[in-house]
Amino acid sequence: MEVVRRLVDERPVVIFSKSSCCVSHSMKQLITSYGANPTVYELDEIPNGREVERGLQSMGCKPSVPAVFIGQKLVGGSNEVISLQVRGKLVPMLMEAGAIWVWNRTSSTA
């Protein structure tokens, strides 16, 4: 768990992913579509990926990817992120974390 905390520390948005995971790719696309620039760790490409994956699992991430942290807090996986989006809470959370500063609601429909 400590290795995960170190990777998340002082970053507004962190996504733990695997390069072959289409759901992880979708989460990265969703977050970046709001103008955020998440730090992405591909667990199958970093040297300590297995250790990080075990840390995520010990924090309750099952499956371990995608795992999204916003404002150093574990949001969860794709279900939790989509739920936040549907309820209109994802953008305010990104703004509070300093990941985005301005959001123009009409820009997503253009």
N, CA, C and O atoms as a GROMACS GRO file, in nm:
protein
  440
    1MET      N    1   0.081  -0.120   0.000
    1MET     CA    2   0.000   0.000   0.000
    1MET      C    3   0.085   0.126   0.000
    1MET      O    4   0.048   0.227  -0.061
    2GLU      N    5   0.197   0.122   0.066
    2GLU     CA    6   0.285   0.240   0.074
    2GLU      C    7   0.338   0.278  -0.064
    2GLU      O    8   0.351   0.397  -0.095
    3VAL      N    9   0.369   0.179  -0.146
    3VAL     CA   10   0.419   0.209  -0.281
    3VAL      C   11   0.312   0.282  -0.362
    3VAL      O   12   0.345   0.370  -0.441
    4VAL      N   13   0.187   0.248  -0.344
    4VAL     CA   14   0.077   0.316  -0.414
    4VAL      C   15   0.066   0.459  -0.363
    4VAL      O   16   0.053   0.552  -0.443
    5ARG      N   17   0.073   0.478  -0.233
    5ARG     CA   18   0.062   0.614  -0.176
    5ARG      C   19   0.173   0.705  -0.229
    5ARG      O   20   0.149   0.822  -0.259
    6ARG      N   21   0.294   0.651  -0.241
    6ARG     CA   22   0.405   0.732  -0.293
    6ARG      C   23   0.381   0.774  -0.438
    6ARG      O   24   0.414   0.887  -0.476
    7LEU      N   25   0.324   0.685  -0.518
    7LEU     CA   26   0.298   0.717  -0.658
    7LEU      C   27   0.184   0.818  -0.675
    7LEU      O   28   0.182   0.893  -0.772
    8VAL      N   29   0.091   0.819  -0.582
    8VAL     CA   30  -0.027   0.906  -0.589
    8VAL      C   31   0.000   1.042  -0.526
    8VAL      O   32  -0.064   1.141  -0.562
    9ASP      N   33   0.094   1.048  -0.433
    9ASP     CA   34   0.120   1.169  -0.355
    9ASP      C   35   0.143   1.291  -0.443
    9ASP      O   36   0.224   1.288  -0.536
   10GLU      N   37   0.071   1.399  -0.412
   10GLU     CA   38   0.087   1.530  -0.475
   10GLU      C   39   0.055   1.533  -0.624
   10GLU      O   40   0.104   1.620  -0.696
   11ARG      N   41  -0.026   1.440  -0.672
   11ARG     CA   42  -0.070   1.441  -0.811
   11ARG      C   43  -0.222   1.451  -0.811
   11ARG      O   44  -0.289   1.378  -0.738
   12PRO      N   45  -0.278   1.542  -0.893
   12PRO     CA   46  -0.423   1.560  -0.889
   12PRO      C   47  -0.501   1.438  -0.936
   12PRO      O   48  -0.604   1.404  -0.878
   13VAL      N   49  -0.454   1.371  -1.042
   13VAL     CA   50  -0.524   1.253  -1.093
   13VAL      C   51  -0.421   1.147  -1.130
   13VAL      O   52  -0.326   1.174  -1.203
   14VAL      N   53  -0.442   1.026  -1.079
   14VAL     CA   54  -0.357   0.913  -1.112
   14VAL      C   55  -0.446   0.797  -1.155
   14VAL      O   56  -0.546   0.767  -1.091
   15ILE      N   57  -0.406   0.734  -1.265
   15ILE     CA   58  -0.477   0.616  -1.313
   15ILE      C   59  -0.378   0.501  -1.321
   15ILE      O   60  -0.275   0.511  -1.389
   16PHE      N   61  -0.410   0.392  -1.252
   16PHE     CA   62  -0.332   0.270  -1.265
   16PHE      C   63  -0.403   0.185  -1.369
   16PHE      O   64  -0.524   0.163  -1.363
   17SER      N   65  -0.325   0.138  -1.465
   17SER     CA   66  -0.381   0.075  -1.583
   17SER      C   67  -0.294  -0.042  -1.626
   17SER      O   68  -0.187  -0.066  -1.570
   18LYS      N   69  -0.341  -0.113  -1.726
   18LYS     CA   70  -0.259  -0.209  -1.800
   18LYS      C   71  -0.277  -0.175  -1.947
   18LYS      O   72  -0.388  -0.145  -1.992
   19SER      N   73  -0.169  -0.181  -2.022
   19SER     CA   74  -0.171  -0.134  -2.160
   19SER      C   75  -0.270  -0.210  -2.247
   19SER      O   76  -0.316  -0.157  -2.348
   20SER      N   77  -0.304  -0.333  -2.210
   20SER     CA   78  -0.395  -0.414  -2.291
   20SER      C   79  -0.540  -0.406  -2.244
   20SER      O   80  -0.627  -0.473  -2.300
   21CYS      N   81  -0.568  -0.326  -2.143
   21CYS     CA   82  -0.703  -0.320  -2.085
   21CYS      C   83  -0.785  -0.210  -2.151
   21CYS      O   84  -0.756  -0.091  -2.138
   22CYS      N   85  -0.890  -0.251  -2.223
   22CYS     CA   86  -0.973  -0.153  -2.294
   22CYS      C   87  -1.054  -0.066  -2.197
   22CYS      O   88  -1.083   0.050  -2.228
   23VAL      N   89  -1.090  -0.119  -2.081
   23VAL     CA   90  -1.164  -0.039  -1.982
   23VAL      C   91  -1.072   0.070  -1.925
   23VAL      O   92  -1.116   0.183  -1.905
   24SER      N   93  -0.947   0.035  -1.901
   24SER     CA   94  -0.851   0.135  -1.854
   24SER      C   95  -0.834   0.245  -1.958
   24SER      O   96  -0.829   0.363  -1.924
   25HIS      N   97  -0.827   0.206  -2.084
   25HIS     CA   98  -0.814   0.303  -2.192
   25HIS      C   99  -0.935   0.398  -2.192
   25HIS      O  100  -0.919   0.519  -2.210
   26SER      N  101  -1.053   0.343  -2.172
   26SER     CA  102  -1.174   0.425  -2.168
   26SER      C  103  -1.171   0.525  -2.052
   26SER      O  104  -1.214   0.639  -2.068
   27MET      N  105  -1.120   0.483  -1.938
   27MET     CA  106  -1.112   0.574  -1.823
   27MET      C  107  -1.013   0.687  -1.852
   27MET      O  108  -1.038   0.802  -1.816
   28LYS      N  109  -0.901   0.654  -1.915
   28LYS     CA  110  -0.803   0.757  -1.951
   28LYS      C  111  -0.865   0.856  -2.048
   28LYS      O  112  -0.846   0.977  -2.035
   29GLN      N  113  -0.939   0.806  -2.146
   29GLN     CA  114  -1.005   0.892  -2.245
   29GLN      C  115  -1.107   0.983  -2.178
   29GLN      O  116  -1.113   1.102  -2.207
   30LEU      N  117  -1.186   0.927  -2.088
   30LEU     CA  118  -1.289   1.006  -2.019
   30LEU      C  119  -1.225   1.119  -1.939
   30LEU      O  120  -1.267   1.235  -1.951
   31ILE      N  121  -1.127   1.088  -1.858
   31ILE     CA  122  -1.062   1.189  -1.773
   31ILE      C  123  -0.996   1.297  -1.858
   31ILE      O  124  -1.008   1.415  -1.828
   32THR      N  125  -0.926   1.258  -1.964
   32THR     CA  126  -0.859   1.357  -2.048
   32THR      C  127  -0.959   1.439  -2.130
   32THR      O  128  -0.928   1.551  -2.169
   33SER      N  129  -1.077   1.385  -2.156
   33SER     CA  130  -1.177   1.461  -2.232
   33SER      C  131  -1.222   1.585  -2.158
   33SER      O  132  -1.274   1.678  -2.220
   34TYR      N  133  -1.204   1.590  -2.027
   34TYR     CA  134  -1.237   1.708  -1.948
   34TYR      C  135  -1.121   1.806  -1.938
   34TYR      O  136  -1.133   1.912  -1.875
   35GLY      N  137  -1.009   1.772  -2.000
   35GLY     CA  138  -0.893   1.861  -1.998
   35GLY      C  139  -0.791   1.827  -1.892
   35GLY      O  140  -0.690   1.897  -1.878
   36ALA      N  141  -0.815   1.722  -1.816
   36ALA     CA  142  -0.718   1.681  -1.713
   36ALA      C  143  -0.603   1.606  -1.779
   36ALA      O  144  -0.618   1.547  -1.886
   37ASN      N  145  -0.490   1.611  -1.716
   37ASN     CA  146  -0.371   1.540  -1.764
   37ASN      C  147  -0.328   1.442  -1.656
   37ASN      O  148  -0.239   1.471  -1.576
   38PRO      N  149  -0.392   1.323  -1.653
   38PRO     CA  150  -0.363   1.230  -1.545
   38PRO      C  151  -0.224   1.169  -1.555
   38PRO      O  152  -0.169   1.152  -1.664
   39THR      N  153  -0.168   1.138  -1.441
   39THR     CA  154  -0.047   1.056  -1.437
   39THR      C  155  -0.094   0.912  -1.452
   39THR      O  156  -0.180   0.865  -1.377
   40VAL      N  157  -0.039   0.842  -1.550
   40VAL     CA  158  -0.082   0.706  -1.579
   40VAL      C  159   0.034   0.611  -1.555
   40VAL      O  160   0.144   0.631  -1.606
   41TYR      N  161   0.007   0.507  -1.478
   41TYR     CA  162   0.105   0.401  -1.455
   41TYR      C  163   0.052   0.273  -1.518
   41TYR      O  164  -0.050   0.220  -1.475
   42GLU      N  165   0.121   0.225  -1.620
   42GLU     CA  166   0.086   0.100  -1.684
   42GLU      C  167   0.155  -0.012  -1.606
   42GLU      O  168   0.277  -0.029  -1.615
   43LEU      N  169   0.078  -0.088  -1.530
   43LEU     CA  170   0.137  -0.187  -1.439
   43LEU      C  171   0.213  -0.297  -1.512
   43LEU      O  172   0.303  -0.359  -1.454
   44ASP      N  173   0.178  -0.322  -1.638
   44ASP     CA  174   0.250  -0.425  -1.713
   44ASP      C  175   0.375  -0.370  -1.780
   44ASP      O  176   0.444  -0.442  -1.852
   45GLU      N  177   0.405  -0.241  -1.758
   45GLU     CA  178   0.522  -0.180  -1.820
   45GLU      C  179   0.622  -0.121  -1.720
   45GLU      O  180   0.734  -0.087  -1.757
   46ILE      N  181   0.583  -0.110  -1.593
   46ILE     CA  182   0.675  -0.053  -1.494
   46ILE      C  183   0.740  -0.168  -1.416
   46ILE      O  184   0.679  -0.273  -1.396
   47PRO      N  185   0.865  -0.148  -1.373
   47PRO     CA  186   0.939  -0.256  -1.306
   47PRO      C  187   0.871  -0.313  -1.182
   47PRO      O  188   0.877  -0.434  -1.159
   48ASN      N  189   0.807  -0.229  -1.101
   48ASN     CA  190   0.744  -0.277  -0.978
   48ASN      C  191   0.592  -0.293  -0.995
   48ASN      O  192   0.517  -0.281  -0.898
   49GLY      N  193   0.549  -0.322  -1.115
   49GLY     CA  194   0.407  -0.332  -1.146
   49GLY      C  195   0.332  -0.435  -1.062
   49GLY      O  196   0.220  -0.409  -1.018
   50ARG      N  197   0.393  -0.550  -1.039
   50ARG     CA  198   0.327  -0.654  -0.957
   50ARG      C  199   0.311  -0.608  -0.812
   50ARG      O  200   0.209  -0.634  -0.749
   51GLU      N  201   0.411  -0.540  -0.761
   51GLU     CA  202   0.404  -0.488  -0.623
   51GLU      C  203   0.293  -0.383  -0.612
   51GLU      O  204   0.217  -0.383  -0.515
   52VAL      N  205   0.285  -0.294  -0.710
   52VAL     CA  206   0.180  -0.192  -0.712
   52VAL      C  207   0.043  -0.258  -0.722
   52VAL      O  208  -0.050  -0.218  -0.653
   53GLU      N  209   0.032  -0.360  -0.806
   53GLU     CA  210  -0.096  -0.430  -0.822
   53GLU      C  211  -0.140  -0.494  -0.690
   53GLU      O  212  -0.257  -0.487  -0.654
   54ARG      N  213  -0.047  -0.556  -0.618
   54ARG     CA  214  -0.080  -0.613  -0.487
   54ARG      C  215  -0.125  -0.505  -0.389
   54ARG      O  216  -0.217  -0.526  -0.310
   55GLY      N  217  -0.059  -0.388  -0.396
   55GLY     CA  218  -0.098  -0.277  -0.310
   55GLY      C  219  -0.239  -0.229  -0.341
   55GLY      O  220  -0.316  -0.200  -0.249
   56LEU      N  221  -0.273  -0.220  -0.468
   56LEU     CA  222  -0.408  -0.179  -0.509
   56LEU      C  223  -0.511  -0.280  -0.462
   56LEU      O  224  -0.618  -0.242  -0.414
   57GLN      N  225  -0.479  -0.407  -0.475
   57GLN     CA  226  -0.571  -0.511  -0.430
   57GLN      C  227  -0.592  -0.504  -0.279
   57GLN      O  228  -0.703  -0.526  -0.231
   58SER      N  229  -0.486  -0.474  -0.205
   58SER     CA  230  -0.500  -0.464  -0.060
   58SER      C  231  -0.583  -0.343  -0.019
   58SER      O  232  -0.635  -0.336   0.092
   59MET      N  233  -0.595  -0.246  -0.110
   59MET     CA  234  -0.678  -0.128  -0.084
   59MET      C  235  -0.823  -0.152  -0.126
   59MET      O  236  -0.908  -0.064  -0.109
   60GLY      N  237  -0.851  -0.270  -0.181
   60GLY     CA  238  -0.988  -0.304  -0.219
   60GLY      C  239  -1.018  -0.296  -0.367
   60GLY      O  240  -1.133  -0.314  -0.407
   61CYS      N  241  -0.918  -0.272  -0.449
   61CYS     CA  242  -0.939  -0.266  -0.594
   61CYS      C  243  -0.943  -0.407  -0.652
   61CYS      O  244  -0.840  -0.474  -0.661
   62LYS      N  245  -1.060  -0.450  -0.688
   62LYS     CA  246  -1.075  -0.583  -0.747
   62LYS      C  247  -1.174  -0.571  -0.861
   62LYS      O  248  -1.294  -0.556  -0.834
   63PRO      N  249  -1.133  -0.577  -0.986
   63PRO     CA  250  -0.996  -0.601  -1.032
   63PRO      C  251  -0.906  -0.482  -1.001
   63PRO      O  252  -0.953  -0.373  -0.965
   64SER      N  253  -0.777  -0.505  -1.015
   64SER     CA  254  -0.681  -0.402  -0.975
   64SER      C  255  -0.676  -0.284  -1.071
   64SER      O  256  -0.636  -0.175  -1.031
   65VAL      N  257  -0.716  -0.303  -1.196
   65VAL     CA  258  -0.718  -0.192  -1.292
   65VAL      C  259  -0.850  -0.188  -1.366
   65VAL      O  260  -0.912  -0.293  -1.385
   66PRO      N  261  -0.895  -0.072  -1.406
   66PRO     CA  262  -0.834   0.057  -1.375
   66PRO      C  263  -0.861   0.096  -1.229
   66PRO      O  264  -0.965   0.064  -1.172
   67ALA      N  265  -0.766   0.166  -1.172
   67ALA     CA  266  -0.782   0.223  -1.038
   67ALA      C  267  -0.755   0.372  -1.052
   67ALA      O  268  -0.648   0.413  -1.094
   68VAL      N  269  -0.853   0.452  -1.015
   68VAL     CA  270  -0.846   0.597  -1.035
   68VAL      C  271  -0.840   0.667  -0.900
   68VAL      O  272  -0.922   0.642  -0.811
   69PHE      N  273  -0.741   0.755  -0.887
   69PHE     CA  274  -0.727   0.839  -0.768
   69PHE      C  275  -0.745   0.983  -0.813
   69PHE      O  276  -0.684   1.027  -0.910
   70ILE      N  277  -0.829   1.056  -0.743
   70ILE     CA  278  -0.848   1.198  -0.770
   70ILE      C  279  -0.827   1.271  -0.638
   70ILE      O  280  -0.892   1.241  -0.537
   71GLY      N  281  -0.735   1.368  -0.640
   71GLY     CA  282  -0.704   1.440  -0.517
   71GLY      C  283  -0.646   1.349  -0.411
   71GLY      O  284  -0.677   1.363  -0.293
   72GLN      N  285  -0.562   1.256  -0.452
   72GLN     CA  286  -0.496   1.157  -0.364
   72GLN      C  287  -0.593   1.061  -0.296
   72GLN      O  288  -0.552   0.987  -0.207
   73LYS      N  289  -0.718   1.061  -0.337
   73LYS     CA  290  -0.816   0.969  -0.278
   73LYS      C  291  -0.856   0.865  -0.381
   73LYS      O  292  -0.877   0.896  -0.499
   74LEU      N  293  -0.866   0.742  -0.337
   74LEU     CA  294  -0.910   0.634  -0.425
   74LEU      C  295  -1.057   0.653  -0.458
   74LEU      O  296  -1.143   0.648  -0.370
   75VAL      N  297  -1.085   0.675  -0.586
   75VAL     CA  298  -1.223   0.684  -0.633
   75VAL      C  299  -1.275   0.543  -0.658
   75VAL      O  300  -1.388   0.511  -0.623
   76GLY      N  301  -1.191   0.460  -0.718
   76GLY     CA  302  -1.229   0.323  -0.748
   76GLY      C  303  -1.199   0.289  -0.892
   76GLY      O  304  -1.108   0.344  -0.954
   77GLY      N  305  -1.278   0.198  -0.945
   77GLY     CA  306  -1.262   0.154  -1.082
   77GLY      C  307  -1.359   0.222  -1.176
   77GLY      O  308  -1.413   0.329  -1.146
   78SER      N  309  -1.382   0.158  -1.289
   78SER     CA  310  -1.466   0.218  -1.392
   78SER      C  311  -1.609   0.241  -1.346
   78SER      O  312  -1.668   0.344  -1.380
   79ASN      N  313  -1.667   0.149  -1.271
   79ASN     CA  314  -1.806   0.167  -1.225
   79ASN      C  315  -1.820   0.293  -1.141
   79ASN      O  316  -1.915   0.369  -1.158
   80GLU      N  317  -1.727   0.314  -1.052
   80GLU     CA  318  -1.733   0.430  -0.963
   80GLU      C  319  -1.713   0.560  -1.041
   80GLU      O  320  -1.781   0.660  -1.016
   81VAL      N  321  -1.619   0.560  -1.136
   81VAL     CA  322  -1.593   0.680  -1.215
   81VAL      C  323  -1.713   0.714  -1.302
   81VAL      O  324  -1.753   0.830  -1.309
   82ILE      N  325  -1.770   0.615  -1.368
   82ILE     CA  326  -1.889   0.638  -1.452
   82ILE      C  327  -2.005   0.686  -1.367
   82ILE      O  328  -2.081   0.774  -1.409
   83SER      N  329  -2.020   0.630  -1.249
   83SER     CA  330  -2.126   0.674  -1.159
   83SER      C  331  -2.110   0.822  -1.122
   83SER      O  332  -2.208   0.897  -1.120
   84LEU      N  333  -1.987   0.863  -1.094
   84LEU     CA  334  -1.961   1.004  -1.065
   84LEU      C  335  -1.996   1.092  -1.184
   84LEU      O  336  -2.055   1.199  -1.168
   85GLN      N  337  -1.961   1.046  -1.303
   85GLN     CA  338  -1.990   1.123  -1.423
   85GLN      C  339  -2.141   1.138  -1.443
   85GLN      O  340  -2.190   1.248  -1.469
   86VAL      N  341  -2.215   1.028  -1.431
   86VAL     CA  342  -2.359   1.030  -1.452
   86VAL      C  343  -2.428   1.122  -1.351
   86VAL      O  344  -2.524   1.191  -1.385
   87ARG      N  345  -2.378   1.122  -1.227
   87ARG     CA  346  -2.438   1.207  -1.123
   87ARG      C  347  -2.389   1.352  -1.126
   87ARG      O  348  -2.429   1.433  -1.043
   88GLY      N  349  -2.301   1.382  -1.224
   88GLY     CA  350  -2.250   1.519  -1.235
   88GLY      C  351  -2.148   1.556  -1.131
   88GLY      O  352  -2.128   1.674  -1.103
   89LYS      N  353  -2.082   1.458  -1.071
   89LYS     CA  354  -1.987   1.485  -0.964
   89LYS      C  355  -1.841   1.470  -1.006
   89LYS      O  356  -1.751   1.506  -0.930
   90LEU      N  357  -1.816   1.418  -1.126
   90LEU     CA  358  -1.678   1.397  -1.169
   90LEU      C  359  -1.606   1.529  -1.193
   90LEU      O  360  -1.495   1.549  -1.144
   91VAL      N  361  -1.668   1.620  -1.268
   91VAL     CA  362  -1.604   1.748  -1.298
   91VAL      C  363  -1.576   1.828  -1.171
   91VAL      O  364  -1.464   1.877  -1.155
   92PRO      N  365  -1.672   1.842  -1.079
   92PRO     CA  366  -1.640   1.914  -0.955
   92PRO      C  367  -1.524   1.850  -0.878
   92PRO      O  368  -1.443   1.920  -0.817
   93MET      N  369  -1.518   1.719  -0.880
   93MET     CA  370  -1.410   1.650  -0.810
   93MET      C  371  -1.276   1.680  -0.877
   93MET      O  372  -1.176   1.702  -0.809
   94LEU      N  373  -1.273   1.680  -1.010
   94LEU     CA  374  -1.150   1.714  -1.084
   94LEU      C  375  -1.109   1.858  -1.057
   94LEU      O  376  -0.990   1.888  -1.044
   95MET      N  377  -1.207   1.946  -1.049
   95MET     CA  378  -1.176   2.088  -1.021
   95MET      C  379  -1.122   2.105  -0.879
   95MET      O  380  -1.025   2.177  -0.857
   96GLU      N  381  -1.185   2.038  -0.783
   96GLU     CA  382  -1.140   2.048  -0.644
   96GLU      C  383  -0.997   1.997  -0.627
   96GLU      O  384  -0.922   2.048  -0.545
   97ALA      N  385  -0.961   1.895  -0.705
   97ALA     CA  386  -0.827   1.837  -0.697
   97ALA      C  387  -0.723   1.922  -0.771
   97ALA      O  388  -0.603   1.897  -0.759
   98GLY      N  389  -0.769   2.021  -0.847
   98GLY     CA  390  -0.676   2.105  -0.924
   98GLY      C  391  -0.635   2.042  -1.055
   98GLY      O  392  -0.537   2.084  -1.116
   99ALA      N  393  -0.709   1.941  -1.101
   99ALA     CA  394  -0.678   1.875  -1.228
   99ALA      C  395  -0.728   1.956  -1.347
   99ALA      O  396  -0.669   1.953  -1.455
  100ILE      N  397  -0.837   2.028  -1.325
  100ILE     CA  398  -0.888   2.122  -1.426
  100ILE      C  399  -0.931   2.248  -1.352
  100ILE      O  400  -0.962   2.244  -1.233
  101TRP      N  401  -0.932   2.360  -1.423
  101TRP     CA  402  -0.968   2.486  -1.358
  101TRP      C  403  -1.102   2.539  -1.407
  101TRP      O  404  -1.177   2.600  -1.330
  102VAL      N  405  -1.130   2.517  -1.532
  102VAL     CA  406  -1.252   2.570  -1.592
  102VAL      C  407  -1.319   2.461  -1.671
  102VAL      O  408  -1.252   2.382  -1.738
  103TRP      N  409  -1.449   2.455  -1.665
  103TRP     CA  410  -1.522   2.358  -1.746
  103TRP      C  411  -1.639   2.429  -1.809
  103TRP      O  412  -1.724   2.487  -1.740
  104ASN      N  413  -1.644   2.424  -1.942
  104ASN     CA  414  -1.755   2.483  -2.015
  104ASN      C  415  -1.846   2.367  -2.058
  104ASN      O  416  -1.810   2.288  -2.145
  105ARG      N  417  -1.959   2.359  -1.998
  105ARG     CA  418  -2.052   2.247  -2.021
  105ARG      C  419  -2.083   2.229  -2.169
  105ARG      O  420  -2.103   2.116  -2.214
  106THR      N  421  -2.089   2.337  -2.244
  106THR     CA  422  -2.125   2.326  -2.386
  106THR      C  423  -2.012   2.270  -2.471
  106THR      O  424  -2.037   2.225  -2.583
  107SER      N  425  -1.889   2.270  -2.421
  107SER     CA  426  -1.777   2.221  -2.502
  107SER      C  427  -1.785   2.070  -2.523
  107SER      O  428  -1.726   2.020  -2.618
  108SER      N  429  -1.855   1.997  -2.438
  108SER     CA  430  -1.864   1.852  -2.455
  108SER      C  431  -1.964   1.812  -2.562
  108SER      O  432  -1.962   1.699  -2.609
  109THR      N  433  -2.052   1.903  -2.601
  109THR     CA  434  -2.152   1.870  -2.702
  109THR      C  435  -2.115   1.925  -2.839
  109THR      O  436  -2.183   1.895  -2.937
  110ALA      N  437  -2.011   2.002  -2.846
  110ALA     CA  438  -1.972   2.063  -2.974
  110ALA      C  439  -1.904   1.962  -3.064
  110ALA      O  440  -1.864   1.995  -3.176
   0.00000   0.00000   0.00000
